Amino acid sequence: MDKCIQLLSGLQPLMSFEALHATVLPMLTDEAADYALLFFSEKELRLGYRCAERMLQAARQSGAAMVYADRYDGQGPHPCIPYQAGALRDDFDFGGLWLVRTKLLRAFLSDREHYAALRYHAPYALRLFLSRHGALLHLPELLYTERETDLRRSGEKQFDYVDPRNRAVQIEAEAVCTEHLRTIGAYLTEADVQPLPPDEATYPVTASVIIPVRNRERTIADAIASVLSQEADFKLNVIVVDNHSTDRTTSIVADYAQKDARIVHLIPQQDDLGIGGCWDLAVRSDHCGRYAVQLDSDDLYSSPHTLQRIIGAFQAEQAAMVIGSYRMVDFQLNTLPPGLIDHREWTDANGRNNALRINGLGAPRAFRTDIIRQIGFPNTSYGEDYAVGLAIARRYRIARIYDELYLCRRWEGNSDAALSIERVNRNNAYKDTIRTLELKARIKR
């Protein structure tokens, strides 16, 4: 431990710049070591065998600005994922223990002009600052124990960032991230938004509701009925992409299709499609209307006027994409915390930039078909909507509806209700990759 400054008290994941400055800077004397070991957590810490020495060795060999490692969390191993340029979300999991180059830490703490106003996100600003001056190196070794105290399931933690009680914290995080984007040349202004090109194609209907489905015999009939109950002054259809279901889903959809010509039952020839691939197949089919609107196979529209409102937003705001708001409910349609998810962190002024900090853009989502055919959906079953949303935001206007349009049903078996740490990491790594690609595109524009 003689090669590091060990700071194991007074640091928190959310803390002000002044508190961080007062706690850390006095210890960074001229005689300080080249690296400082910081623990941003109030949890119990137990360093593993030669933990600090191993992190220091990796830092010196790599020249990294910061090193972080895997850990035990009291429940078992807790691996992290490698940091990349697009890992901009403020809840990126480094663990609490950071080894930081002292020279860079001192430079950050000395820049009071830029950071003194921060009340919560000094650690977030610090790691973005570090990322601009060197690598943030992930050492995939279980080097310490940081006992986890938040034992909620992944699905219960997922929407903490839209909880109104956290609004001030989120606004500050947005400001920190936005300034980072300006610094690296990835910030978008209103002037970067292009006017929509004319759409001179012909379509069979105005709106198509697209429902990718596999093995949802319990819910698919409700989803289809939700669409058929819509009251609209335009023609619509339902494109159900039945991705080789092995339960009664196929026969249920086929029965509906026989009774109502508005239902298009597509069974892909391919057997390797994810949700994104199903969407891409649907929007490129001859059945797709001028606008393509989302409905998941286990969810419902809140009102018979949902489609009318969405198509009206397209036309009123000259948007390439429309995103609504939804309410979390159980299978009996009782509201679940946090209730309404309206993503009010999206603003006309800065939504396209803040979208790089958060992990989702909201639902239901709808697209102008000619635009989405140009961009295309990645063939994945996670984050495909986020990928195209970022790409659209770089080019065109996205309209928002902050009223409830959609009921997102949570029930036993939902894929994002209780994910393993490995699955959470895989999902987060994919979205970080999407953001990295988007960052590069924005910087090159």
Number of C-alpha atoms within 10 A of each C-alpha: 11 8 14 21 21 16 16 15 12 16 20 20 17 15 18 20 23 16 17 16 18 13 14 18 16 9 15 17 10 6 7 14 15 16 25 25 23 21 22 21 18 16 15 12 17 14 14 13 11 12 16 24 14 14 26 24 12 19 23 14 9 14 15 20 25 29 25 27 26 22 26 20 19 13 9 11 15 19 21 24 21 17 20 16 17 19 24 24 21 20 13 15 17 22 22 22 25 21 26 26 24 22 15 19 22 17 13 21 20 14 10 14 7 13 19 16 14 21 16 20 24 27 20 21 23 17 21 21 18 21 19 14 13 15 18 26 24 20 19 14 16 18 21 23 23 21 17 14 11 7 9 10 13 15 14 15 14 14 16 12 18 18 16 12 10 11 14 12 16 20 12 16 21 24 16 22 22 19 16 19 21 12 12 11 15 20 21 22 12 12 6 15 16 12 12 14 10 7 11 7 8 10 14 14 16 17 27 30 25 25 26 23 23 19 17 18 20 13 18 26 16 16 17 23 13 17 23 17 12 16 13 15 9 11 12 24 23 26 26 28 24 21 24 19 15 11 13 14 21 24 12 15 22 16 11 17 16 12 9 12 10 18 23 22 19 21 15 16 9 10 9 12 19 17 24 22 22 28 26 19 19 24 26 16 12 10 19 25 26 23 26 28 27 19 26 22 22 23 22 23 25 15 16 16 14 20 24 15 15 26 22 13 19 21 10 10 14 16 19 26 28 28 25 24 23 24 23 20 20 14 15 9 14 12 17 15 13 17 16 21 22 23 24 16 18 18 14 12 11 17 18 26 23 23 22 27 22 20 20 17 24 22 27 23 19 29 27 22 23 20 18 22 14 9 14 19 23 20 18 16 14 17 21 21 22 21 23 20 27 20 20 21 20 23 17 21 23 25 22 26 19 16 13 19 25 23 26 28 22 22 13 10 8 12 10 15 16 17 15 12 14 13 12 15 18 14 17 20 19 18 24 24 18 21 26 18 15 19 21 14 13 18 13 9 10
